[in-house]
Amino acid sequence: MRTSVRTTGGAGARERGRRAVSTPQRVQAPVLRVRALAKQFGDQVVVDGAGLDVPGGSVLGLVGPAGSGKTTLLAMVTGLLPPDEGTVQVLGVDAWAQHARARQLVAAMPDDDAVPDSLTGRELLIWKGLVAGLDARTAAEAAGLLLRATGLAEAEGRTVAEYTVGMRRRICLATALVRRPKLLVLDDPFAGVDEDSAATMRVVLRSFTAEGGSVLLASRSAESVCDLVCAVERGRVATGQR
Ligand SMILES: Nc1ncnc2c1ncn2[C@@H]1O[C@H](COP(=O)(O)OP(=O)(O)OP(=O)(O)O)[C@@H](O)[C@H]1O
């Protein structure tokens, strides 16, 4: 896990600051930039001035307890829920002022029950590719690659309804990747997943970031696949990252 704690003052902080200046680091413009994001449902402030950056080629984990506002924050990043205040930019594209363009850059992993399970794994991926605008040949190639990467090649002809929980999670991850997004958004992706499936998913995420993709992942506890972790509490994202 990469360590980068922002300094807040004091001798220790100054020392860390000096070390940060003297250590050469790869500087990456953030793929996702969130600033002062806020959302309220009735009287309840659910996201309260949240800000964060996801650097290119990284997995950033948002970790917080149930009800801390993670899902709401993700919904504003993926363009599903308009914020009351604040900005979301993906590669400099404003997620709300340039909604359609931004949505082409971002993909969210769907919930298991949000994919049509009467399709086979292969049919599902090809269909998702076609819907995303790929031509038939590219969609079929992408489906084949993702079926192999997610360990589902042997099950590609079975309907998703026949898949185990872990297989469903893997095919859902594949559906999010089929159109090659720049930013992948995952809400509790490993919940209830067997360890073999989770390990395969982590490998898929690592190859996605190795090719320059970025991931924003929310969960209730820190995940080993994360390069950076930010704590979320009562709708606020802690400035410290580790
Ligand atoms: N559409 C909505 N209308 C009213 N309240 C909502 C709505 N969506 C979320 N909330 C409330 O906002 C709060 C934060 O919910 P959210 O799902 O964002 O938290 P979370 O951190 O993702 O929790 P979990 O880890 O359980 O998924 C909760 O109290 C929830 O009841």
The ligand as a Gaussian input file, in Angstrom:
#p B3LYP/6-31G(d) Opt

LIG

0 1
 N      -32.480000       8.139000      -1.530000
 C      -32.333000       8.331000      -0.219000
 N      -33.296000       8.971000       0.479000
 C      -33.164000       9.190000       1.811000
 N      -32.092000       8.798000       2.536000
 C      -31.116000       8.147000       1.899000
 C      -31.177000       7.885000       0.499000
 N      -30.037000       7.240000       0.137000
 C      -29.302000       7.096000       1.270000
 N      -29.948000       7.631000       2.309000
 C      -29.435000       7.677000       3.691000
 O      -28.155000       8.240000       3.666000
 C      -27.298000       7.653000       4.631000
 C      -26.019000       7.195000       3.971000
 O      -26.336000       6.096000       3.122000
 P      -25.248000       5.443000       2.172000
 O      -25.902000       4.271000       1.524000
 O      -24.659000       6.469000       1.291000
 O      -24.153000       4.939000       3.223000
 P      -23.004000       3.852000       3.053000
 O      -21.810000       4.398000       3.738000
 O      -22.850000       3.489000       1.624000
 O      -23.570000       2.604000       3.849000
 P      -23.338000       1.032000       3.549000
 O      -21.920000       0.725000       3.951000
 O      -24.354000       0.381000       4.429000
 O      -23.591000       0.784000       2.082000
 C      -28.112000       6.532000       5.288000
 O      -28.611000       7.019000       6.502000
 C      -29.228000       6.280000       4.286000
 O      -30.383000       5.842000       4.949000

